[in-house]
Amino acid sequence: MDLPDFMTDVPVDPGVAAQTPALEGLTEVEEEELRTELAKVEEEIITLRQFLAAKERHCGELKRRLGLSALGELKQNLSKSWHDMQVSNAYVKTSEKLGEWNEKVTLSDLYRKTQETLSQAGQKTSTALSNMGSAIGRKLGDMRNSATFKSFEDRVGTMKSKVVGGRENGSDKGGKKKRALTDITASVFRDVK
């Protein structure tokens, strides 16, 4: 007999049954009948285990041929368990109770006041950020119209015309451009200090 390990945990040896002492009050004939019946039941158990093992192998083969995997079965079992839980009495009652609590909380004065306060804080924050953005925009506009920025803008324009101007006519061999760029950069940084 070739049985898996998990099926060999119950002794089925008729000799083991013969070693147990007979209960008081049983005749030898009754004891022999019980031992015979026990042997038959143990043989049936062995046969059923062998049959079950064959059915499990056949089931595994069918699943393999159908492309069903252990992961797919696990997913299906979890999905079924989740569905069973959702329709269970305890889950339904808990959901109803949580719904009642949610309704009580959202209708309470404390919740309403907190919601109003947070809404007002959000509006004030939005207004403050908008005002700050406008102020920064005005300051940048004022800075662009200032004399320092105009002077810087003019110098950059002059530098560009000297650098690009030398390239356009082809007469500059690189030395004049480098000197002009150095002179302009020095004058810009001198004025910024």
Residue frames relative to the residue before (quaternion, step in Angstrom):
aa qw qx qy qz dx dy dz
M 1.0000 0.0000 0.0000 0.0000 0.00 0.00 0.00
D 0.1474 -0.7863 0.5972 0.0579 3.54 -0.80 1.06
L 0.0809 0.8087 -0.5725 0.1084 3.60 -0.12 1.32
P 0.5259 -0.6001 0.4842 0.3590 3.58 -1.13 0.59
D 0.6775 -0.5220 0.3404 0.3907 3.56 -1.23 0.51
F 0.6845 0.5050 -0.3087 0.4256 3.60 0.90 -0.83
M 0.6771 0.4830 -0.2989 0.4679 3.61 1.21 -0.23
T 0.6393 0.5464 -0.3298 0.4290 3.60 1.18 0.02
D 0.4405 0.7372 -0.4323 0.2749 3.59 1.19 0.30
V 0.6877 0.4166 -0.2822 0.5233 3.62 1.20 -0.29
P 0.3775 -0.7318 0.5104 0.2478 3.61 -0.66 1.00
V 0.0959 -0.8068 0.5824 0.0272 3.56 -0.93 0.89
D 0.4060 0.7184 -0.4666 0.3183 3.55 1.25 0.27
P 0.4243 -0.7178 0.4825 0.2683 3.62 -0.62 1.04
G 0.5866 0.5876 -0.3728 0.4143 3.59 1.11 -0.52
V 0.6082 0.5508 -0.3498 0.4521 3.58 1.11 -0.68
A 0.6569 0.5073 -0.3139 0.4612 3.57 0.95 -0.86
A 0.6508 0.5261 -0.3216 0.4430 3.60 1.02 -0.72
Q 0.6448 0.5461 -0.3273 0.4229 3.60 1.12 -0.52
T 0.5995 0.5662 -0.3783 0.4205 3.62 1.15 -0.41
P 0.4963 -0.6742 0.4517 0.3084 3.56 -0.91 0.84
A 0.5165 -0.6412 0.4740 0.3120 3.57 -1.07 0.73
L 0.4989 -0.6407 0.4916 0.3145 3.51 -1.10 0.72
E 0.5450 -0.6141 0.4569 0.3421 3.55 -1.09 0.68
G 0.7470 0.3823 -0.2973 0.4555 3.53 -1.02 0.73
L 0.6236 0.5069 -0.3536 0.4787 3.60 1.25 -0.08
T 0.3791 -0.6913 0.5591 0.2566 3.50 -1.01 0.76
E 0.6651 -0.5003 0.3644 0.4179 3.54 -1.24 0.28
V 0.6296 0.5331 -0.3315 0.4577 3.58 1.05 -0.71
E 0.6592 0.4970 -0.3035 0.4757 3.60 0.94 -0.91
E 0.6455 0.5188 -0.3174 0.4620 3.56 0.98 -0.85
E 0.6575 0.5036 -0.3085 0.4679 3.58 0.97 -0.84
E 0.6298 0.5251 -0.3289 0.4685 3.61 1.02 -0.75
L 0.6567 0.5023 -0.3062 0.4719 3.58 0.98 -0.90
R 0.6538 0.5041 -0.3209 0.4641 3.60 0.95 -0.81
T 0.6367 0.5179 -0.3240 0.4706 3.59 1.01 -0.77
E 0.6585 0.4963 -0.3038 0.4773 3.58 0.95 -0.88
L 0.6270 0.5344 -0.3257 0.4640 3.59 1.02 -0.83
A 0.6533 0.5102 -0.3143 0.4628 3.58 0.92 -0.86
K 0.6476 0.5107 -0.3186 0.4672 3.59 0.99 -0.82
V 0.6540 0.5087 -0.3107 0.4659 3.61 0.96 -0.90
E 0.6577 0.5042 -0.3120 0.4646 3.58 0.95 -0.83
E 0.6325 0.5118 -0.3276 0.4803 3.60 1.06 -0.71
E 0.6321 0.5216 -0.3245 0.4723 3.59 1.05 -0.78
I 0.6240 0.5340 -0.3360 0.4610 3.59 1.03 -0.81
I 0.6438 0.5096 -0.3204 0.4724 3.59 0.94 -0.88
T 0.6618 0.5045 -0.3055 0.4628 3.57 0.90 -0.92
L 0.6677 0.4967 -0.3040 0.4636 3.60 0.91 -0.89
R 0.6336 0.5193 -0.3356 0.4650 3.61 1.02 -0.74
Q 0.6492 0.5008 -0.3153 0.4779 3.56 0.98 -0.82
F 0.6455 0.5152 -0.3105 0.4706 3.57 1.00 -0.84
L 0.6563 0.5068 -0.3048 0.4686 3.59 0.96 -0.90
A 0.6397 0.5185 -0.3270 0.4636 3.61 0.96 -0.83
A 0.6488 0.5061 -0.3172 0.4716 3.59 1.00 -0.82
K 0.6541 0.5071 -0.3094 0.4683 3.58 0.98 -0.83
E 0.6400 0.5151 -0.3274 0.4668 3.61 1.01 -0.78
R 0.6372 0.5060 -0.3326 0.4769 3.61 1.00 -0.76
H 0.6555 0.5105 -0.3044 0.4660 3.58 0.95 -0.89
C 0.6349 0.5239 -0.3155 0.4721 3.58 1.01 -0.84
G 0.6531 0.5140 -0.3066 0.4641 3.60 0.93 -0.89
E 0.6494 0.5142 -0.3092 0.4672 3.57 1.00 -0.85
L 0.6497 0.5105 -0.3163 0.4661 3.60 0.95 -0.86
K 0.6512 0.5100 -0.3128 0.4669 3.59 0.94 -0.87
R 0.6416 0.5185 -0.3270 0.4611 3.57 0.99 -0.85
R 0.6803 0.4894 -0.2933 0.4601 3.59 0.90 -0.91
L 0.6843 0.4622 -0.2803 0.4894 3.61 1.13 -0.61
G 0.4883 -0.6810 0.4229 0.3448 3.58 1.26 -0.16
L 0.4341 0.6797 -0.4786 0.3471 3.57 1.18 0.40
S 0.1636 -0.8040 0.5676 0.0683 3.55 -0.80 1.02
A 0.6593 -0.4893 0.3870 0.4197 3.53 -1.29 0.25
L 0.6334 0.5296 -0.3327 0.4557 3.59 1.04 -0.75
G 0.6487 0.5118 -0.3157 0.4665 3.58 0.98 -0.81
E 0.6462 0.5071 -0.3133 0.4765 3.55 1.02 -0.81
L 0.6336 0.5256 -0.3297 0.4622 3.57 0.99 -0.83
K 0.6458 0.5159 -0.3158 0.4659 3.56 0.95 -0.89
Q 0.6640 0.4975 -0.3003 0.4705 3.57 0.92 -0.90
N 0.6544 0.5074 -0.3132 0.4649 3.60 0.96 -0.84
L 0.6535 0.5032 -0.3161 0.4689 3.59 0.96 -0.84
S 0.6407 0.5231 -0.3216 0.4609 3.56 0.97 -0.84
K 0.6620 0.4920 -0.3025 0.4778 3.57 0.93 -0.88
S 0.6501 0.5150 -0.3174 0.4597 3.59 0.94 -0.86
W 0.6401 0.5187 -0.3196 0.4680 3.59 0.99 -0.84
H 0.6496 0.5024 -0.3134 0.4769 3.57 0.96 -0.86
D 0.6556 0.5136 -0.3098 0.4586 3.60 0.90 -0.92
M 0.6463 0.5130 -0.3225 0.4639 3.56 1.00 -0.78
Q 0.6695 0.5190 -0.3058 0.4347 3.58 0.93 -0.89
V 0.7283 0.3870 -0.2481 0.5081 3.58 1.05 -0.58
S 0.4521 0.6876 -0.4568 0.3379 3.58 1.27 0.05
N 0.6397 -0.5566 0.3881 0.3610 3.52 -1.21 0.63
A 0.6605 0.5163 -0.3103 0.4481 3.60 0.92 -0.91
Y 0.6613 0.5046 -0.3094 0.4607 3.59 0.94 -0.87
V 0.6565 0.5101 -0.3130 0.4591 3.57 0.91 -0.91
K 0.6663 0.4935 -0.3073 0.4670 3.61 0.91 -0.88
T 0.6474 0.5141 -0.3184 0.4639 3.59 0.98 -0.85
S 0.6473 0.5153 -0.3206 0.4611 3.60 0.94 -0.83
E 0.6462 0.5114 -0.3199 0.4674 3.55 0.97 -0.84
K 0.6632 0.5071 -0.3074 0.4566 3.59 0.92 -0.91
L 0.6520 0.5002 -0.3173 0.4733 3.60 0.96 -0.83
G 0.6212 0.5383 -0.3336 0.4615 3.59 1.06 -0.71
E 0.6415 0.5139 -0.3162 0.4738 3.56 1.01 -0.83
W 0.6648 0.4993 -0.3086 0.4620 3.58 0.90 -0.91
N 0.6315 0.5349 -0.3299 0.4541 3.57 0.98 -0.85
E 0.6578 0.5075 -0.3094 0.4626 3.55 0.94 -0.88
K 0.6528 0.5124 -0.3155 0.4601 3.59 0.95 -0.88
V 0.6656 0.5045 -0.3090 0.4549 3.58 0.94 -0.89
T 0.7147 0.4606 -0.2766 0.4477 3.59 0.79 -0.98
L 0.6912 0.4464 -0.2892 0.4892 3.60 1.16 -0.39
S 0.5167 0.6561 -0.4188 0.3566 3.61 1.23 -0.12
D 0.6043 -0.5756 0.4196 0.3570 3.55 -1.23 0.57
L 0.6293 0.5462 -0.3383 0.4373 3.59 0.98 -0.82
Y 0.6574 0.4980 -0.3094 0.4734 3.59 0.92 -0.87
R 0.6578 0.5144 -0.3099 0.4546 3.58 0.90 -0.92
K 0.6699 0.4928 -0.3033 0.4653 3.60 0.92 -0.90
T 0.6434 0.5143 -0.3225 0.4665 3.58 0.98 -0.83
Q 0.6498 0.5148 -0.3145 0.4625 3.58 0.96 -0.86
E 0.6540 0.5037 -0.3145 0.4687 3.61 0.96 -0.84
T 0.6532 0.5192 -0.3163 0.4513 3.58 0.94 -0.89
L 0.6741 0.4818 -0.2985 0.4737 3.58 0.92 -0.89
S 0.6252 0.5309 -0.3382 0.4614 3.59 1.03 -0.69
Q 0.6647 0.4899 -0.3020 0.4764 3.58 0.94 -0.87
A 0.6341 0.5222 -0.3340 0.4622 3.59 0.96 -0.80
G 0.6477 0.5182 -0.3164 0.4602 3.59 0.98 -0.80
Q 0.6561 0.5032 -0.3112 0.4684 3.57 0.96 -0.83
K 0.6643 0.4986 -0.3057 0.4654 3.59 0.93 -0.87
T 0.6352 0.5186 -0.3270 0.4697 3.58 1.00 -0.78
S 0.6457 0.5216 -0.3138 0.4611 3.57 0.95 -0.87
T 0.6563 0.5018 -0.3040 0.4744 3.58 0.95 -0.87
A 0.6570 0.5113 -0.3155 0.4554 3.59 0.91 -0.89
L 0.6695 0.4864 -0.3081 0.4693 3.61 0.91 -0.83
S 0.6299 0.5281 -0.3310 0.4635 3.57 1.04 -0.73
N 0.6610 0.4985 -0.2986 0.4748 3.57 0.96 -0.90
M 0.6433 0.5151 -0.3253 0.4636 3.58 0.97 -0.82
G 0.6434 0.5186 -0.3230 0.4612 3.59 0.98 -0.79
S 0.6482 0.5094 -0.3137 0.4712 3.58 0.99 -0.82
A 0.6489 0.5168 -0.3161 0.4604 3.59 0.97 -0.86
I 0.6529 0.4976 -0.3202 0.4728 3.59 0.92 -0.84
G 0.6362 0.5296 -0.3256 0.4569 3.58 0.99 -0.81
R 0.6530 0.5024 -0.3123 0.4729 3.61 0.96 -0.86
K 0.6566 0.5131 -0.3190 0.4515 3.60 0.92 -0.90
L 0.6510 0.4984 -0.3259 0.4707 3.59 0.96 -0.80
G 0.6342 0.5197 -0.3279 0.4692 3.59 1.05 -0.76
D 0.6478 0.5062 -0.3129 0.4757 3.58 0.97 -0.86
M 0.6507 0.5135 -0.3199 0.4589 3.57 0.95 -0.86
R 0.6477 0.5209 -0.3283 0.4487 3.60 0.96 -0.79
N 0.7070 0.4384 -0.2600 0.4903 3.59 1.09 -0.64
S 0.4961 0.6679 -0.4330 0.3468 3.62 1.23 -0.06
A 0.6416 -0.5455 0.3918 0.3704 3.56 -1.29 0.48
T 0.6290 0.5414 -0.3412 0.4415 3.62 1.00 -0.77
F 0.6812 0.4755 -0.2959 0.4715 3.58 0.87 -0.91
K 0.6280 0.5290 -0.3391 0.4592 3.60 1.01 -0.82
S 0.6425 0.5180 -0.3181 0.4665 3.58 0.98 -0.88
F 0.6519 0.5060 -0.3062 0.4746 3.59 0.94 -0.89
E 0.6520 0.5172 -0.3078 0.4612 3.58 0.94 -0.92
D 0.6484 0.5114 -0.3178 0.4658 3.60 0.98 -0.85
R 0.6685 0.5040 -0.3079 0.4519 3.59 0.91 -0.87
V 0.6336 0.5067 -0.3338 0.4800 3.58 1.00 -0.77
G 0.6377 0.5188 -0.3267 0.4662 3.58 0.99 -0.81
T 0.6439 0.5125 -0.3155 0.4724 3.59 0.99 -0.86
M 0.6443 0.5165 -0.3182 0.4656 3.57 0.93 -0.90
K 0.6518 0.5110 -0.3234 0.4577 3.59 0.90 -0.84
S 0.6818 0.4879 -0.3084 0.4494 3.56 0.85 -0.90
K 0.6452 0.5061 -0.3345 0.4643 3.60 1.02 -0.70
V 0.6791 0.4753 -0.2971 0.4739 3.60 0.93 -0.87
V 0.7208 0.4174 -0.2527 0.4923 3.59 0.75 -0.97
G 0.6116 0.5651 -0.3538 0.4259 3.58 1.02 -0.75
G 0.6494 0.5149 -0.3170 0.4612 3.60 0.97 -0.76
R 0.6631 0.5001 -0.3050 0.4661 3.55 1.07 -0.67
E 0.6407 0.5681 -0.3366 0.3918 3.56 0.94 -0.82
N 0.7651 0.3614 -0.2248 0.4832 3.61 0.85 -0.86
G 0.4472 -0.7367 0.4236 0.2791 3.58 1.24 -0.09
S 0.5417 0.6501 -0.3985 0.3539 3.63 1.22 -0.03
D 0.6302 0.5332 -0.3417 0.4492 3.60 1.19 -0.42
K 0.2483 -0.7949 0.5409 0.1178 3.56 -0.76 1.03
G 0.7134 -0.4252 0.2616 0.4917 3.64 1.20 0.20
G 0.6498 0.5342 -0.3296 0.4287 3.61 0.93 -0.72
K 0.6718 0.4850 -0.3015 0.4716 3.60 0.89 -0.93
K 0.6365 0.5278 -0.3355 0.4514 3.61 0.96 -0.82
K 0.6692 0.5081 -0.3045 0.4487 3.56 0.89 -0.91
R 0.6615 0.4949 -0.3074 0.4722 3.60 0.97 -0.84
A 0.6519 0.5134 -0.3181 0.4585 3.60 0.93 -0.86
L 0.6508 0.5138 -0.3118 0.4640 3.57 0.94 -0.85
T 0.6551 0.5054 -0.3082 0.4695 3.60 0.96 -0.85
D 0.6533 0.5122 -0.3140 0.4607 3.62 0.96 -0.89
I 0.6767 0.4897 -0.3005 0.4603 3.60 0.88 -0.91
T 0.6515 0.5146 -0.3192 0.4570 3.58 0.90 -0.86
A 0.6520 0.5101 -0.3143 0.4647 3.58 0.93 -0.85
S 0.6852 0.4763 -0.3052 0.4588 3.61 0.88 -0.85
V 0.6212 0.5341 -0.3496 0.4546 3.61 1.03 -0.68
F 0.7016 0.4567 -0.2780 0.4711 3.59 0.85 -0.93
R 0.5911 0.5589 -0.3657 0.4522 3.60 1.12 -0.59
D 0.6962 0.4667 -0.2720 0.4727 3.60 0.95 -0.89
V 0.6292 0.5446 -0.3398 0.4382 3.60 1.07 -0.64
K 0.6104 0.5373 -0.3494 0.4655 3.60 1.06 -0.74
